[in-house]
């Protein structure tokens, strides 16, 4: 076991009685440090305290205090996805960004916004909508999800196909490092190549390099969404669904959403969404129908775009995992799921975007069968340069490592972690490769 | 340089792959920023990733600093050699290795020319979106280093948006693969931090690019205004109307004159010229183009032309793309600057540039990517007039300070390089810069890869940083997976 790190909590030998929590209370105010409840657990591991700093200065000071005291810290936003990643190797303190929830600057004429990490995505989008703008992203549970949370987990939905991932929308970040340094990178202009791109490095890092306290984004106009139209097609099999996706992608259409839905007990469907001027949308629908002549049009409800989030409904006994494949291999991924699930007679559902990113839900009475299916699926996907991130698994499956292989650049990732967080204070053990 | 080491390089690349005679080395003493010059010890021209790796291993063993170089068109001195160091040219690594259009992926070697990627996929209706003005000569490896942009970033993003994976030889000679053909590879977004690192984190040996389907319709409108202020108001109107054009470019009178003198683009002689390009489905473009027309008219446009053919569209662009070089027609010497401001600060910053220009007695021609606030002031001077070069450099830096004061950046697409590293301290605080350099320490603790660029001062990394030890989970995790 590595020096200074114990898997059971209390890094650097700190114990409950030795920790000078009063020092933390002095930093953030006594009413903002509280004992924990069941809901504060992170992947089944209980912290000892929760602190809710008022601003980034307090947050950085609290982090520095914890780092000096040898405590392990998990940053938390809305708490929806706190369980994503491996269980923490150690956990003492949850640093909540709940009170860092201001919109700092909405420069609407410049199509940019600067917002604190704890702001709820839904609140931010409503404010931006007053000027007909939005951050072109549709994360899970936007009413609870925070800016810092969606960035740290790199959550993306149907809009990614057209507008890119959060990495492509973020233009600036402020990070609180474990030693209390507050570091800014990027800025509030869309185009900027001055220095290393830390906003991208922090995006998807699961809070293991620093706590995001503030971020700046480029915005997109909402106006186009007004005339939105959705077409749904039923495909004979996943092969046809994948063919339709590839053909739509190869067309000159400018769709803003394209996804396949498949499940163990129904035929696959493909949804495509167009936005823009009324004339433009109409013309695009005509073209799309021609391309889709080999399948059957079945509907035009916009509710299909909630499909990814619906995978999470009543999912306590299910596993949920995100896969990544080449766009032409979506059908192959579905077949791989079918094969993996078939061995244990598991129920499965898939929602895959045209980008090749998808989510799979696996359900069954025997958790070990789910575990076997996840491992088999990951092995098959990784053979084809894909990946499988297991976000949730039912209790009792034994743990499938969450991320899968980080590849031959893992030593560099480890050195990056060592540089940013030499004491392993932030979310220890939770990230890829056990970082 | 030690003859033994030269011999070792020669054994790796062959006789054709090494340059060490002084007269030949002069070709490599600068990049597109010609007022900085350093003669390297040698230039090696590897033909493969394996050769790059072998060369870097020698450099690491001997502690020889190296600078990777693509086509040498960079405008911030990023490929400026370092004394006592070598240049690794990727010019001979110029193969397109793989084209997978159903997945819109193209795999290239770093020496492939930007426009050649588009050339390869154009017959199937695809293009490679990042389009720096130098795209007919600049290399993908250089684009990766600089995170190059171009006129169409407003809609399509930058190099970093279109790079999915990179094969890199690290400064210690290890070869690693960052990202990959599929999205969201497990772990940190290392392609995200490598792109735009200006050659300071290692040498690119392969790049997985994403190409884009050509839109059904592309329309370009040219509008003439009395002043850049009016043209700027039109830009604001377009943005406020909820449009994201593929490009919005602005030129002032001096740059119009220069472009006319050089390439005869038949631009109207006016105070502010706008090029607005819309692309997408035909019906969509037609509806939006009507709106753009209205907005331009409402802002006092004296003339509006819409390109009626691909040829005419090319002529519209020719003047803009040639603007930097064209300035050579009206001034013996000039500095190309690359500041960024929030677009709404444009009138204020323009007025201030005019004032500074008048005060210094030095002319400034202005070319902008107006949609995203990226200014390219061209500071004109005559080296033969004593003191003018210095005054021009001062003015250029003062303009960058204006950009910082307006909440912008000192570089939108050219990079910091050698030229602007002292400005980094004005844009960022010391902790900001120290934090960025943590990345440097993770990739290149000995600071061999393009040392002394980007940052005003190097950070001392130390061979064994920090106290972090890998957690047992990680070892267990790796053991399980590999």
Boltz contact constraints between the chains, C-beta under 6 A:
constraints:
  - contact:
      token1: [A, 1]
      token2: [B, 472]
      max_distance: 6.0
  - contact:
      token1: [A, 2]
      token2: [B, 469]
      max_distance: 6.0
  - contact:
      token1: [A, 3]
      token2: [B, 469]
      max_distance: 6.0
  - contact:
      token1: [A, 5]
      token2: [B, 471]
      max_distance: 6.0
  - contact:
      token1: [A, 89]
      token2: [B, 471]
      max_distance: 6.0
  - contact:
      token1: [A, 89]
      token2: [B, 473]
      max_distance: 6.0
  - contact:
      token1: [A, 107]
      token2: [B, 342]
      max_distance: 6.0
  - contact:
      token1: [A, 109]
      token2: [B, 344]
      max_distance: 6.0
  - contact:
      token1: [A, 110]
      token2: [B, 342]
      max_distance: 6.0
  - contact:
      token1: [A, 110]
      token2: [B, 343]
      max_distance: 6.0
  - contact:
      token1: [A, 110]
      token2: [B, 344]
      max_distance: 6.0
  - contact:
      token1: [A, 132]
      token2: [B, 242]
      max_distance: 6.0
  - contact:
      token1: [A, 167]
      token2: [B, 189]
      max_distance: 6.0
  - contact:
      token1: [A, 167]
      token2: [B, 192]
      max_distance: 6.0
  - contact:
      token1: [A, 168]
      token2: [B, 157]
      max_distance: 6.0
  - contact:
      token1: [A, 168]
      token2: [B, 161]
      max_distance: 6.0
  - contact:
      token1: [A, 181]
      token2: [B, 431]
      max_distance: 6.0
  - contact:
      token1: [A, 183]
      token2: [B, 431]
      max_distance: 6.0
  - contact:
      token1: [A, 183]
      token2: [B, 432]
      max_distance: 6.0
  - contact:
      token1: [A, 183]
      token2: [B, 435]
      max_distance: 6.0
  - contact:
      token1: [A, 184]
      token2: [B, 432]
      max_distance: 6.0
  - contact:
      token1: [A, 187]
      token2: [B, 409]
      max_distance: 6.0
  - contact:
      token1: [A, 188]
      token2: [B, 407]
      max_distance: 6.0
  - contact:
      token1: [A, 189]
      token2: [B, 340]
      max_distance: 6.0
  - contact:
      token1: [A, 189]
      token2: [B, 342]
      max_distance: 6.0
  - contact:
      token1: [A, 189]
      token2: [B, 373]
      max_distance: 6.0
  - contact:
      token1: [A, 189]
      token2: [B, 408]
      max_distance: 6.0
  - contact:
      token1: [A, 189]
      token2: [B, 409]
      max_distance: 6.0
  - contact:
      token1: [A, 190]
      token2: [B, 372]
      max_distance: 6.0
  - contact:
      token1: [A, 191]
      token2: [B, 340]
      max_distance: 6.0
  - contact:
      token1: [A, 191]
      token2: [B, 372]
      max_distance: 6.0
  - contact:
      token1: [A, 191]
      token2: [B, 374]
      max_distance: 6.0
  - contact:
      token1: [A, 191]
      token2: [B, 412]
      max_distance: 6.0
  - contact:
      token1: [A, 192]
      token2: [B, 340]
      max_distance: 6.0
  - contact:
      token1: [A, 192]
      token2: [B, 409]
      max_distance: 6.0
  - contact:
      token1: [A, 193]
      token2: [B, 147]
      max_distance: 6.0
  - contact:
      token1: [A, 193]
      token2: [B, 196]
      max_distance: 6.0
  - contact:
      token1: [A, 193]
      token2: [B, 411]
      max_distance: 6.0
  - contact:
      token1: [A, 193]
      token2: [B, 415]
      max_distance: 6.0
  - contact:
      token1: [A, 194]
      token2: [B, 409]
      max_distance: 6.0
  - contact:
      token1: [A, 194]
      token2: [B, 410]
      max_distance: 6.0
  - contact:
      token1: [A, 194]
      token2: [B, 411]
      max_distance: 6.0
  - contact:
      token1: [A, 194]
      token2: [B, 416]
      max_distance: 6.0
  - contact:
      token1: [A, 194]
      token2: [B, 427]
      max_distance: 6.0
  - contact:
      token1: [A, 195]
      token2: [B, 436]
      max_distance: 6.0
  - contact:
      token1: [A, 196]
      token2: [B, 193]
      max_distance: 6.0
  - contact:
      token1: [A, 196]
      token2: [B, 197]
      max_distance: 6.0
  - contact:
      token1: [A, 196]
      token2: [B, 436]
      max_distance: 6.0
  - contact:
      token1: [A, 196]
      token2: [B, 439]
      max_distance: 6.0
  - contact:
      token1: [A, 197]
      token2: [B, 192]
      max_distance: 6.0
  - contact:
      token1: [A, 197]
      token2: [B, 193]
      max_distance: 6.0
  - contact:
      token1: [A, 197]
      token2: [B, 196]
      max_distance: 6.0
  - contact:
      token1: [A, 200]
      token2: [B, 189]
      max_distance: 6.0
  - contact:
      token1: [A, 200]
      token2: [B, 192]
      max_distance: 6.0
  - contact:
      token1: [A, 201]
      token2: [B, 193]
      max_distance: 6.0
  - contact:
      token1: [A, 204]
      token2: [B, 189]
      max_distance: 6.0
  - contact:
      token1: [A, 205]
      token2: [B, 188]
      max_distance: 6.0
  - contact:
      token1: [A, 221]
      token2: [B, 242]
      max_distance: 6.0
  - contact:
      token1: [A, 223]
      token2: [B, 242]
      max_distance: 6.0
  - contact:
      token1: [A, 246]
      token2: [B, 102]
      max_distance: 6.0
  - contact:
      token1: [A, 252]
      token2: [B, 215]
      max_distance: 6.0
  - contact:
      token1: [A, 252]
      token2: [B, 216]
      max_distance: 6.0
  - contact:
      token1: [A, 254]
      token2: [B, 280]
      max_distance: 6.0
  - contact:
      token1: [A, 254]
      token2: [B, 281]
      max_distance: 6.0
  - contact:
      token1: [A, 276]
      token2: [B, 284]
      max_distance: 6.0
  - contact:
      token1: [A, 277]
      token2: [B, 284]
      max_distance: 6.0
  - contact:
      token1: [A, 277]
      token2: [B, 287]
      max_distance: 6.0
  - contact:
      token1: [A, 279]
      token2: [B, 283]
      max_distance: 6.0
  - contact:
      token1: [A, 279]
      token2: [B, 287]
      max_distance: 6.0
  - contact:
      token1: [A, 280]
      token2: [B, 281]
      max_distance: 6.0
  - contact:
      token1: [A, 280]
      token2: [B, 283]
      max_distance: 6.0
  - contact:
      token1: [A, 280]
      token2: [B, 284]
      max_distance: 6.0
  - contact:
      token1: [A, 283]
      token2: [B, 281]
      max_distance: 6.0
  - contact:
      token1: [A, 283]
      token2: [B, 283]
      max_distance: 6.0
  - contact:
      token1: [A, 284]
      token2: [B, 281]
      max_distance: 6.0
  - contact:
      token1: [A, 324]
      token2: [B, 182]
      max_distance: 6.0
  - contact:
      token1: [A, 324]
      token2: [B, 183]
      max_distance: 6.0
  - contact:
      token1: [A, 324]
      token2: [B, 184]
      max_distance: 6.0
  - contact:
      token1: [A, 325]
      token2: [B, 182]
      max_distance: 6.0
  - contact:
      token1: [A, 326]
      token2: [B, 103]
      max_distance: 6.0
  - contact:
      token1: [A, 326]
      token2: [B, 182]
      max_distance: 6.0
  - contact:
      token1: [A, 327]
      token2: [B, 103]
      max_distance: 6.0
  - contact:
      token1: [A, 328]
      token2: [B, 102]
      max_distance: 6.0
  - contact:
      token1: [A, 328]
      token2: [B, 103]
      max_distance: 6.0
  - contact:
      token1: [A, 355]
      token2: [B, 183]
      max_distance: 6.0
  - contact:
      token1: [A, 356]
      token2: [B, 182]
      max_distance: 6.0
  - contact:
      token1: [A, 357]
      token2: [B, 183]
      max_distance: 6.0
  - contact:
      token1: [A, 385]
      token2: [B, 180]
      max_distance: 6.0
  - contact:
      token1: [A, 385]
      token2: [B, 181]
      max_distance: 6.0
  - contact:
      token1: [A, 385]
      token2: [B, 182]
      max_distance: 6.0
  - contact:
      token1: [A, 386]
      token2: [B, 182]
      max_distance: 6.0
  - contact:
      token1: [A, 387]
      token2: [B, 186]
      max_distance: 6.0
  - contact:
      token1: [A, 401]
      token2: [B, 477]
      max_distance: 6.0
  - contact:
      token1: [A, 403]
      token2: [B, 186]
      max_distance: 6.0
  - contact:
      token1: [A, 404]
      token2: [B, 186]
      max_distance: 6.0
  - contact:
      token1: [A, 405]
      token2: [B, 481]
      max_distance: 6.0
  - contact:
      token1: [A, 406]
      token2: [B, 186]
      max_distance: 6.0
  - contact:
      token1: [A, 406]
      token2: [B, 187]
      max_distance: 6.0
  - contact:
      token1: [A, 407]
      token2: [B, 177]
      max_distance: 6.0
  - contact:
      token1: [A, 408]
      token2: [B, 176]
      max_distance: 6.0
  - contact:
      token1: [A, 408]
      token2: [B, 177]
      max_distance: 6.0
  - contact:
      token1: [A, 409]
      token2: [B, 176]
      max_distance: 6.0
  - contact:
      token1: [A, 409]
      token2: [B, 178]
      max_distance: 6.0
  - contact:
      token1: [A, 409]
      token2: [B, 190]
      max_distance: 6.0
  - contact:
      token1: [A, 413]
      token2: [B, 187]
      max_distance: 6.0
  - contact:
      token1: [A, 413]
      token2: [B, 188]
      max_distance: 6.0
  - contact:
      token1: [A, 415]
      token2: [B, 442]
      max_distance: 6.0
  - contact:
      token1: [A, 416]
      token2: [B, 442]
      max_distance: 6.0
  - contact:
      token1: [A, 418]
      token2: [B, 465]
      max_distance: 6.0
  - contact:
      token1: [A, 418]
      token2: [B, 466]
      max_distance: 6.0
  - contact:
      token1: [A, 418]
      token2: [B, 468]
      max_distance: 6.0
  - contact:
      token1: [A, 419]
      token2: [B, 438]
      max_distance: 6.0
  - contact:
      token1: [A, 419]
      token2: [B, 441]
      max_distance: 6.0
  - contact:
      token1: [A, 419]
      token2: [B, 442]
      max_distance: 6.0
  - contact:
      token1: [A, 419]
      token2: [B, 465]
      max_distance: 6.0
  - contact:
      token1: [A, 420]
      token2: [B, 438]
      max_distance: 6.0
  - contact:
      token1: [A, 422]
      token2: [B, 466]
      max_distance: 6.0
  - contact:
      token1: [A, 422]
      token2: [B, 467]
      max_distance: 6.0
  - contact:
      token1: [A, 422]
      token2: [B, 468]
      max_distance: 6.0
  - contact:
      token1: [A, 423]
      token2: [B, 467]
      max_distance: 6.0
  - contact:
      token1: [A, 424]
      token2: [B, 468]
      max_distance: 6.0
  - contact:
      token1: [A, 428]
      token2: [B, 471]
      max_distance: 6.0
  - contact:
      token1: [A, 429]
      token2: [B, 471]
      max_distance: 6.0
  - contact:
      token1: [A, 429]
      token2: [B, 473]
      max_distance: 6.0
  - contact:
      token1: [A, 432]
      token2: [B, 186]
      max_distance: 6.0
  - contact:
      token1: [A, 432]
      token2: [B, 187]
      max_distance: 6.0
  - contact:
      token1: [A, 433]
      token2: [B, 474]
      max_distance: 6.0
  - contact:
      token1: [A, 433]
      token2: [B, 477]
      max_distance: 6.0
  - contact:
      token1: [A, 434]
      token2: [B, 471]
      max_distance: 6.0
  - contact:
      token1: [A, 434]
      token2: [B, 473]
      max_distance: 6.0
  - contact:
      token1: [A, 434]
      token2: [B, 474]
      max_distance: 6.0
  - contact:
      token1: [A, 434]
      token2: [B, 477]
      max_distance: 6.0
